Amino acid sequence: MDTLKILTGQQAIEAYKALSDENRRQILHALRARQMSTTELVEFLSKQDVNKEVKPQTVRYHLKELEKCGLIQMDGYEPTGNGESHIMQKLWRATAENVFITTGDLDGFEAHSPRDIDKTLDIVSTMKNLGFKFESESEILQIAEAMTKRDRILDTGREYAKETLRQASEIDPILYVVFRSLLSIVRLNESDYEQYWKTSRLITDGLRDAYRRGGGKNPKVY
């Protein structure tokens, strides 16, 4: 196992996608500690959440995605069961103790799917099924337009965020996501910054009122 692995290009983008899944992050963490089989990884993930069924085919899929981007690799075979079987199973291990992704390769990776007004309307309208009560269709449209406007402002902020993050040649992919989200707001110019919070307040106030009208109660904060 290498001490450090730096991923670039398409491999970096694939790794970014792979590590967005909590199960894959747990698998990678386990394989950095020691060599493990698929069966052992199923048992490992099952212990992380006893209320969740972990299927071998799901773990094999996660392993395939991690292998594709170079985060793990096959490391031999061993007999299944008590060791007396002639059926062999693959063994896996992480390719490095520490993995860094070059931030420049993530510039073209979409943070989320573009949201148009029709999709946003669907999202807000669906809230009716969750107990939200809107006074009119125009109220829904106003909130939907505000959500779309806020997303467009954030798109501008993300470009500024990428400029800042390019100054760090390597960064952990999880930290990259965190800092890109923060910098997308922090690096807005004064006008966009003001509009971002204005539209955000309009959205949250509108949804809060609609939830109250629908009989919902605000949770207590302890």
Secondary structure by P-SEA (a helix, b strand, c coil): cccbbbbccaaaaaaaaaaccaaaaaaaaaaaaccccaaaaaaaaaaacccbbbbaaaaaaaaaaaaaacccccccccccccccccbbbbbbbbccccccccccccccccccccccaaaaaaaaaaccccbbbbccaaaaaaaaaaaaaaaaaaaaaaaaaaaaacccccccaaaaaaaaaaaacccccaaaaaaaaaaaaaaaaaaaaaaaaabbbbbbcc
